[in-house]
Amino acid sequence: MGNSIDHKSKEYYELQSDIWFNECCKRMKERDAYKKQRDELINDMAEVKRKAEAFDEILNVDYIVAPDDYAHEITKIVDKYREEQ
């Protein structure tokens, strides 16, 4: 054990401090990456919810109306959805 560092030496504590600092930095980067993924997932879920609501509105359009009126109603729903984006 010719290269071992004395556990009571200043060099040992400096080395340990560097190791702990690097580990902490690594964990903070991982944490930030997870937060970014979480935020992206939340935004994606909100987008899916808006699309589902628009689709539900389209499904609830009265089929008895004239074809032109039906197309107009669907166009209004799609336009409203696009404005929300």
Backbone torsions as a table, in degrees:
resi	resn	phi	psi	omega
1	MET	NA	55.7	-176.1
2	GLY	-70.1	-26.9	-175.5
3	ASN	-104.0	9.9	-177.3
4	SER	-73.3	149.1	-178.6
5	ILE	-100.6	137.3	177.6
6	ASP	-65.5	129.2	-176.9
7	HIS	-65.6	-11.0	178.8
8	LYS	-101.9	2.1	-175.5
9	SER	-85.8	158.8	177.3
10	LYS	-63.7	-39.2	-179.3
11	GLU	-60.5	-40.0	179.5
12	TYR	-60.9	-47.7	-178.1
13	TYR	-68.0	-35.0	175.8
14	GLU	-65.8	-42.1	178.0
15	LEU	-63.6	-45.5	179.0
16	GLN	-62.3	-40.0	178.9
17	SER	-61.8	-43.6	177.7
18	ASP	-62.7	-42.8	179.5
19	ILE	-62.1	-47.5	-179.3
20	TRP	-64.4	-40.1	178.9
21	PHE	-62.4	-46.0	179.9
22	ASN	-63.5	-40.0	177.3
23	GLU	-64.3	-41.5	179.2
24	CYS	-62.8	-44.1	178.8
25	CYS	-61.4	-41.3	179.3
26	LYS	-62.6	-44.6	-179.8
27	ARG	-66.0	-36.3	178.7
28	MET	-66.7	-38.4	176.9
29	LYS	-64.9	-41.3	177.3
30	GLU	-62.5	-43.9	179.1
31	ARG	-59.5	-45.2	-179.6
32	ASP	-63.9	-37.9	177.9
33	ALA	-65.0	-40.8	177.9
34	TYR	-65.8	-38.8	177.7
35	LYS	-63.4	-40.6	179.0
36	LYS	-64.1	-44.1	177.7
37	GLN	-61.0	-42.1	179.7
38	ARG	-60.7	-46.2	-179.4
39	ASP	-63.6	-40.2	177.8
40	GLU	-64.3	-40.6	178.9
41	LEU	-64.8	-41.8	178.0
42	ILE	-61.0	-44.0	178.5
43	ASN	-64.5	-40.7	178.1
44	ASP	-63.3	-40.5	179.5
45	MET	-65.3	-38.6	177.7
46	ALA	-64.4	-40.2	178.4
47	GLU	-63.7	-44.1	178.7
48	VAL	-62.5	-39.9	179.3
49	LYS	-63.3	-44.1	178.8
50	ARG	-62.0	-41.8	179.5
51	LYS	-65.4	-40.4	179.4
52	ALA	-64.4	-39.8	178.2
53	GLU	-64.9	-40.6	177.7
54	ALA	-64.5	-41.8	179.0
55	PHE	-63.5	-42.1	177.3
56	ASP	-61.2	-39.6	177.1
57	GLU	-62.1	-42.1	179.1
58	ILE	-62.5	-41.7	179.3
59	LEU	-64.6	-27.0	-177.8
60	ASN	-89.1	-0.1	176.9
61	VAL	-66.9	136.5	-177.5
62	ASP	-67.4	122.4	-178.6
63	TYR	-76.0	-11.1	-175.0
64	ILE	-76.6	-21.9	-177.4
65	VAL	-67.3	164.8	179.0
66	ALA	-63.3	151.1	-178.0
67	PRO	-54.5	-38.9	179.0
68	ASP	-65.0	-40.8	178.5
69	ASP	-66.1	-38.7	179.0
70	TYR	-62.0	-47.0	179.3
71	ALA	-63.3	-38.6	179.2
72	HIS	-63.9	-42.6	179.2
73	GLU	-62.3	-43.3	179.1
74	ILE	-64.8	-40.8	178.2
75	THR	-61.2	-40.7	178.0
76	LYS	-61.8	-42.0	-179.8
77	ILE	-64.6	-45.3	180.0
78	VAL	-63.8	-42.4	178.5
79	ASP	-62.1	-41.7	178.7
80	LYS	-62.2	-41.8	178.6
81	TYR	-61.8	-43.9	-178.4
82	ARG	-66.0	-33.8	178.5
83	GLU	-66.6	-31.1	-178.6
84	GLU	-73.1	-18.6	-176.6
85	GLN	-72.8	NA	NA
